[in-house]
Amino acid sequence: MKVIGIKQVAEKVNLGQSTIYRMISKGLFPKPFALGENRTAWIESDIDDWLADKAGKPRSLASGAVVEHDKIVRQGVT
């Protein structure tokens, strides 16, 4: 699991930092979590899932399974 900061999130989703925080306040973007007293971050896979949802693409789980409409539709090959 990898965590990323606001600069990396903004670059990944191609949105400005203020736009991201505005979307968070409206419930339209994943909320960050506290890493410390003055540091917040996101789990990168949460951002990837948000992007996949926006693009209408299925999201992948760490297990390799693919999720569509909150149901596992394919298992990865091990």
N, C-alpha and C positions, 0 to 999 in steps of 0.2 A: 504494500500500500504506500502510495506516495502523496505527500501533502504539498500544496503550492500556495503561494501568496497572491495578493491582489494584482501585482504587476504581471505575473505569469498567467493568472486567470484572464485579465484584460487582453493580453496578447493572444491567448488561446481562442477566445470567443470573438475577438475583433470588436470589442466595445470599450468605451472609456470607463475609467474607474468610477466616476460619478454616476454614469448610467447604470453600472452594475449595482451600486449601492441604492440607487433609486428603485431599481427593479426588485431588489431584496426587500425593501420597505413595503412594496406592493404585493409581495408574495409571488413574484414572477421569476425568481432566480434562487438557486440554493443558498442557504445561509452558511456563513463560515462558522467555525468553532474556535474557541480560545486555546491557543498553544501555551500561552503564558499571560502575564498581567497586561502586556502591551502588544501582543501579537496574536493575530487571527490567521486562519488558513482554511483551505478547502481540501477535501480528499479529491484527488485528480479524477478518479473514476466517477464521482458524483457530477463533475463538470462534463465529463465525456457522455454520461447518461443524459444530461440536460441537452447537450448538443444533438445527440442522436434523436431525442424526442422532438426537438425543434425541426430537425431535418426529415422526420417521419421514418427514421431507420430503426431497426431493432437494436436493442442494446445488449452487449455481451456481459456475462458474469465472469468472475475470476475462474470459475470451474470450466469455462469454455462453452457453457450453455448459452443459448440466445433467448432473450425474453421479448415477447411481443404482447402488448396489451396486458401486461402483468401476468402472463402465463409462459412457462418455459416451453418452447416449441422445438428446440433442437439441443441435443447434448453434444459437447465437443468430443473429439476423438482423442483418446489418451495414448 
